C-alpha cells in the first residue's frame, strides 16, 4: 500500500488545546505568526513518528502525563477544572483502497509502537528546522568546524541501515550504556569492557561511509543548484576525522572518545580553514542546505509513508535564494515525499504559493490563527480567484475586480516565466500588460506570425485536421515527383501535422488566451479605471474571471 497523511488531530499538546486539520493526502503550506502553533505542529508530527521506535515503558506516556516534569501538555488547558487528555492522532489513507486508519499516542495509548508503517515512515521521513542552519554557522572564528553534535541530532536519526545494523541504534547502544554497568571485576569485567569496545568498533566502521556518501552528494547538489554565480569553483568536504574509540579494561583506564566530523571548503583550489570566518550567512546556508538535503537523498528508505517537514527553513536566505530552494522542493528530487512547509513570513508564504501555481490542486494552503491560550485554528487561505468569486457572489464588483487583477498579474508572471524558461528577478516589478505581451511574443517565436494570423487564429478544434490532408495518397499518385522528393515531402508534411496537432495548437491557444485577457485590461483589470464615472458591471467582471480561469487552464495544459 501507499499511505498519505489524511487528517491531523492534536489535543492538549504544546500550543494546541484542540486542533484539527484535514489534508486529504495533499501537500501543505502553512503560514503562522509567532505563537500561532507552527512549531508545535512540527513537533507533534516529529514526536508521533519517533514514537514508533520508542520502548513502551513510559517513553511516550511522559509527554502526556501532567505529573511528569517532561510533559508537553498545554499549560492553559491544564488550568481547566477538567483538562482534556493529551493526544496526537494521525489518520493515514491507503491510496489504493481509500481505507483510513487512525493511529494514536497519548498517556494511555502507544498504538504506534513497532508498527511497520509508522516505523518505516519515521526512517523514510525527514524533519528539517532552522536549528540545523544555526548549528552550522554558530562556531566562533577561533573554533574548528566540528559537525558531529549537529549530525548526531539532525541527521543520524534518519540514516539508512548499513551492514544489517541501524546507525542510530548502534550509537544509542554506546552513548546510553555504561561499559561495565554492574561494576564487575576480573574476567567478567574485562568481558564487559570488550563487549562495549566491539559495539564502538562496529559503529566506527559504519559512520565514515555514511559521511563520505553525504559529502559526495552534497557537492553534486551544490554544483547543480547553487554554484552558478560563484566567481570561482567551490569544493566542499565533510569527513570523519576522529572515529569513536573505546580503550581500557578497568574503570581507571577506560577512555571513550566521541567522533569528530570536520567540514571544510576550497575556493578556486585554495583551502579555507575556517569557513565561518570567511563566508557570509547566505553562502553558509547554501552549503548547509546542500549537506542537509544530501543527507536526505543518500539515506533514502523505502516506505509507504514519507513526509518532508520543514520549519522556517530559509530564514537566513534572501528571496532569490529562497526561490531556488522552493524550485528544488517542487522538483522531481523530492517527488516521493508528502511535503509540509511551515513559515512565519507571509511574504514568503505568498511567493511560495505563487510558484506552486496551477498545480495547487495537489496542495493545501493554511493560515494558523489563535494562540496557546485559545483554540488555534487552521483557516484555509483562499487564492485571489477564489476571493474574487466570493466578492462576485456578494455583488461587491469593485473588490472582485481588484482580486481579479491580482490573479491576472500572478498568472501573467508565471506565463512569462514559462514562455521564457526562467524565473523573473525577485523584487523587480513588471506590469500585467508587460508580462502578457512578453509571454505572447515569446510564444509567437515558435509560430510564424503570418501563419498564426492567416491560418491558425480562429480555426475551431473540430476543423484542425481538415487544414492538411489526412494521408499521403496524393503524393504517392503523382507521376511528376521523384521517389526521393516524395519521401522528403511526406516527412515535412508529417512534421507539419505534428505542429498543428500538438505544439503549434497549444501555443496558439496560449496566445489567444493572452489576447483575450489583454482586451480586458483597460476596462476591468486596470485599477485606474475603477474610479471612473462609468461603473463596472457584474457581467463584465464575470466574463473577465472566465478569461483568467481559461488562462490558468491553458497554462496548465501547455506545461504538461
N, C-alpha and C positions, 0 to 999 in steps of 0.2 A: 504494500500500500504506500501511497504518498500522503503525508499529513500536512495540513495547513492550519495555522492558528486562526480559529474562527471567532472566539469570544474570550474576553478577559474580565474576570470579576475579582475585585480586591476588597476585603472588609477589614477595617481596623488594622492597617499596616502602614507604618511611617506616616506620610502626609494624608493618606486616604482613610476616610471613615466608612464610606460606602461608595464604590466606584464600579462602573460597568462600561465596557466598550466592545461594540460588535465590529469585527474586522471582515468577516466572511471571506477569509483567505487572501485578502488584498495586502499589498504593502501599505505602510503607514508613515505619514509625515506629520509630526506633532509640533505645534508651537505652544510654548507655555512660559509666561513671565516667571521670574524668580519666585519660588514659594508656591507655584501652582501645581506641583506634583510631578514634574517632568522626570527628575532624577529618581523619585520614588517608584515611578513606573519602570524605569531601567532596573532598579534593584529588585523589584518584585519579580520580574522576568528572570533575572540572573539567579536569585535565590531559589526560584522554582526549579529551574533546570539543574542547578547544582545539587538540589536535594536528592536527585536520583542516585547519586553516588555516596551519599552520607549514611553512616551507620544509624540504625533505627533507635539507638539508645539515647533519645533526648536531643540529638544533634539538630533537629529541625524544631522540635517542640519548644526549645528555649526561646525561639524568636517570637512565639505567641503566648508565652507564659508570663503573666504580669508579675509574678514573684521572682522571676529570673532577671538578674541585672543586665543580661544581654538581650532582653526583649526588644522588639522593633514595633511595638504597638503604638497607635496614635494616642498621644498624651491627652488630647482634648476628649477623645472618645472614652478614655479610661476614667475621666472625671464624672461620667454619667452614673446615675444610680445603678443601672443595669447595662454595662457596656456590652456591645456586640462582640462575639468571639472573633478573634483574628483568623483570617483565612485568605489564601490565594487559590483561585480555581481557574484553570485554563481549559477551554473546550477546543479539542482538535477534531478536524473533519477529514475523513478519508476522501480524497479527491475522486476516487473511482466509484465507491459505493454510496458516497454522500452521507454516510453514517457519522454521527457525532459521539465523541467520548469525552467525559468530563474527568479531569484529574485534579486532586485537591491536596493541599498541605495545610496543616493547622496544628494546634497543640495536641489534638487527639487523633489526627489523621496524617499519616505519612504514605499516602497512596502512590507516590511516585517511586518509592524505594526499589531500586534494581529493576524498574520497569523498562523493558528493552527500548521502547520508542523514546521515552524521556532520557534514558541513559545514553543512547546513541545520539539523540538530539543535543544533549549537553556537549558531547565531544565534537559534534559537527557544527554547532552554532558558534558564533563569535560575538563577544561583547567588547566594545572599544569606547573608552571615555577620554575626555580631555586630560585626565590624570596621567595617561601614558605619555603625552607630549610634554607635560610639566616635568615628569620624571626624566624625560630625555634631555631636558635643557637646564635643569636646576643646578648642575655642577658649577662650583666656583672655578675661576680661571686656573687656580693652582692645583686642582684635583685631576686625577686620572679619570677617564670616561669609562666607568665600570657599569655595564648594563645588567649585571646579574640580579640585583634586587628588583628591578623593573621586569626583567624576563621571568623571574620566579612568580611574580604576582599576576602579570598581564598576558604572558604567552604560554608558559609551561602548562597551565590548566587545559589548554586546547591542543596540545601537541599530540600527534598521532602515535599509536603504539609502535614500538620498534623492537624487533627481535623477540616478540612474544610478551613483552612487558610494557605496561603503561608508564611513560616517563614521570608523570606527576605522582603516581602511586609509588614508583621506585624512590622518588625524592622524599615523599612523605614517610617512607619506611626508615629514612635516615634522620631527617630533621625532627621527627616527633618521638623517636625512640632513644633510649639510653643504651650505650654499648654493653653495659653489664648491669641491668636494672636491679637484679637481686643481690648484687654485691658478692658474687661467688668468687672463690679463690681457687688456686691450684689449677688443675687441668680444666675443670668446669668453667672457671673464669676466663682462662685462655681461649677456650672454645667459643665463649660468648663474644669476646672481642674479635675473634676470627670471623664469626658469622656477620658481625656488623661491618667488618672490613670488606668482606665479599659483596655485601649489598652496596657499599660505597664504590667498589671497583666496577660493579655492574652498571651503576649509574654513570660513572666516569667514562665508561666505554661507549655509552649511548649519546650523551649530550653533545660532544663535538660534531657528530654527523648531523644532528638536528640544526645546530647553529650554522654550520657551513652551508647547508641547503638553503636556509633562510637568507644568508648573506648573498649567495648567488642569485636567488630570486629577487632580492631587494635591488641589486644592481640592474637587473633586467627591467624591473618595474620602474626604477628611477629613470633609466635611459629612455623608456617608452613614453613616460608621462610628464617628466619634469625637466629634462635636460635641454630642451630646445633653445632656451635663452641663455644658456651658460656660455660665458666667453671662452672657457677652457674646459677640457674634459674633467668631470668629477667622478672619481672612483671611490666607492665606499667598501668597507670591510668590517664585519663583526666576526669574532672568533673567540674560542675558549683559550685564554692564555694561562689560566691556572685551573687544573682539573680538581674535583673534590678528592680529598685524601684522608685516610684514617690510619694513624700509626700508633704503635704502643700496645701492650697487652696487660697493663695494670692501670689502676686509677691514677697513679702518679705519673706514668709515662704516656698516657693516651693523649693524642692531639688530633683534633678534627679541623680540616681546612675546607672552607666553602669555595665554590667555583668563582672564577672571575671571567666575565665576558667583556672584552675590550671592543671599543668602537673607534675607528679611525677613517680618515679620508685622505685622498690625494687630489690636488687641483693642478691640472697640467703636468702631472708627473711629480709634483713637489708635495712631500708629506706634510700634513697639518697635524701636529702632535696633540693639540687641544682644540678640537673643532668649536667648542662652546665659546672660546675667546676670539674666534676669527669670523664665524658665520653669523648672519643676522637671524632673527627669530623665524622669519618666513622660510629661509633655506633649511634651517634645522628642522622645521616642521615637515618640509618636503621629504627630507631624509628619514625622519621618524615615520612618516606615512608609508614610505617605501618599505621600511623594515617591518612595520606592523601589518601592512597588507600582504607582504611576502610571507609572513608567518601564517596568515590565514590560508593562503594559496598552497603553501608547502604541506601544511598539516590537514589536508582535506580528508575528512572521514565520510564514509558512505552512511547516509541516514535518511529515513523518511521525513524527518523534520529538521530543517536547517534555518536558523534565524541569524540575521546580521543586525545587531542592535548597536546604534551609535548615539552617544550622548554628548552634545555640544562639541563635536569632534574638531571643528575647524576654527575655533575662536581666535587663533593666532595668525590666520591667513587672511590676506586681502581678498576682495570679492573675485578677482580674476583667478587666483589660485583655488579659491573655494569652488568655482565653477568647473575647474579641471577635475577636482575630486568628485563633484556631482556627476560629471560625464563618466568617470570611472565606475561609480556605483551603479549607473544606469546602463553600463555596457554589458556585454556577454560575460565579462570576467566574473561578475557576481550574479549571474542569471539564475543560479540554482538556489539562491537564498530568498527567504521572505524577509524583506528589509523593514526595519523600524528605525526611523530617523527622528531624533529629538533635538530641538533647538529652542533657545530663549530669544533669538533675534528674529523679529518679524520681517525685516528686510530680506534676510537670508531665506526664511520660510517662503516668502513670495517669489523670490528668484528661483529657488529650487522647484517650486510648483510650476513656474513658467517654463522651466527647462523640461519638466516631465511632459508638458504639452498635451498632445492629443492622445497619449497613452494613459490618460487619467483614469480610465475605467478600471485599471489594474491597481489604482492607488486610492487611499482614503486620506483626506486632509482634515485634521482635527486641531481645535484650539482648546487647551485646558483652562478652565475658569474656576476661581474659588481659591481657598487656602486650607491649611491643615485644620483650622478651627471649624470650617464649614464642610459641606459636601462638595468636593471637587468634581466637576462635570466635564465630560468630553463633548464639545459642541462641534458639529460638522461645519467646516469652513467652506462656504459656498464660493464658487468662482464668479467672475464678472457676468458671464452669460446667465448663470442661474439667478444672480441678483437682479439683472435686467428683466428677466421673466417675472420675478416676484413683483417688481415695481409696475410692470405692464399689467399684471393681474390686479394690482391695486389702483390702476389708472393714473399712476404718477409718471407722466410721459417724460418730463424733463430729467428725472432721476434715472429712468430706464435708458434714455438716450446717452446719459453720461457713462453708465456702466457698459453700454454697447461700445462706446468709443474706447474705453479701456480694453475691452475684449478684442476689438479690432486691432488696436495697437499691439497687443500681445501676440495675436495671431500673425500680424504683418511682420513682426520682428522674427518670429520663428520661420515664416515663409521665406524671408530673405536669407536667414541663416541656412535653411535647407537648400535653397537655389544656389547660393554662393559656396556652399560646402564648408563654411567656417562660422564660428561664433562672432558676433559683433563685439567691439571693445566695451567692456563694462564701464559704466558711468558716462558713456558718450551718447548723447540724445540724437535720435533720428525721428523725424515726424512720421505719422501714419502714411501720408502720401509718398514720402521719400522711400520708405521701406517697401511699399507695394509696387512702386514704379521700378525700383531696383530689382525686385524679385521678378517682375514681368520682363524686364529687359534681359535678365539672365536666362529666363526660360525661352525667350524668343531666339536666343543664340542657337538653340537646338532645333528651331523651326524657322525656315526661311519666311520672312515677313510676308512676302507676296503669296506663298503657299497658304499661310495662315489666313490672310485677309480674303483671298480669292477662292480658296478651296475648303479649308478645314472649318473656318468660322461659320457657325450657323448650320452645319450639316448634322442632323439628328443621328443618334446612335444607330437607329434601325436602318439607316441609309449608308452607313460607313463602308460596308463590304461591297456596295454597288459602285464605288468610285473606281475600282480596278477589277479586272477580270478575275474570276474565282479560280480559273485554271489556265494552262498554257497551250491549249489546243490550237489557238490561232497561230502561235509561233511554230508549233510542230507542222502545221499545214502550209506554211509559207515556203514557196519554192525560191523566193528571192533571197533567203537567208542561208548563209553557210552554217554547218553544224556548230562550229566554234562560236559564231555570233549568237546562235540560238541559246547556247549554254550560258553565255555572258548575260544575255537579256533575261533569261529565266532567273539567274542568280540576283540580278538587280531588282527584278520585279518582286522576288521573294523578300528582299530587304525592305522594299517599299511597303509590302503588305505588313511586315513586322512593325515598321514605324507607325503606319496608320492605325494598326490594331492595338498597339501597346504604348510604347514610349511617346510617340507623337500625339496620340489622343490624350494621354494623361497630362502632358504638358499643355495641350490646347485647352483642356478643361480647367487646368490651373490658371491659365491666362484669362479665360472667360470669367472665372470666379473673381479674379483680381479686378477685372474691368467693371464688373457689376458693383463691387464694393466701392471702387473709385467714384462711380457715378453717384453714390450716396454720401460721399464725404462732405460735399459742400452744404448739403441740406441737413441731414440727420447727424452725421458723425463729425461735424465741425462745431466745436464748443462756442466759437464766436457768433454762430448763427442762432444760438439758443435764446439770446436776449433780444432778438429782433422783434419787430412789430407783428410779423407773420407767425402765428403759433404753429407748433408741431402737432401733427395729427397722429392718433394712436395707430391707425392702419399703416402709415408710412414707417413708423418705428418698428411695427411688427414685421413689415417687409424687410427692413434693414436687418433685423435679427435673423430672419430666414437666410439672408445672404451671408451673414457671418457664420451661421451654422453650416451652410454649404461650403464656405471657405475652409472651415475646420475639417469637414468631411473629406474634401478633395485633398487637403494637405495630408491627412491620414492615409488616403489611398495611394498618393504618389510616393510616400515614404516607404511603403511596403515592398 
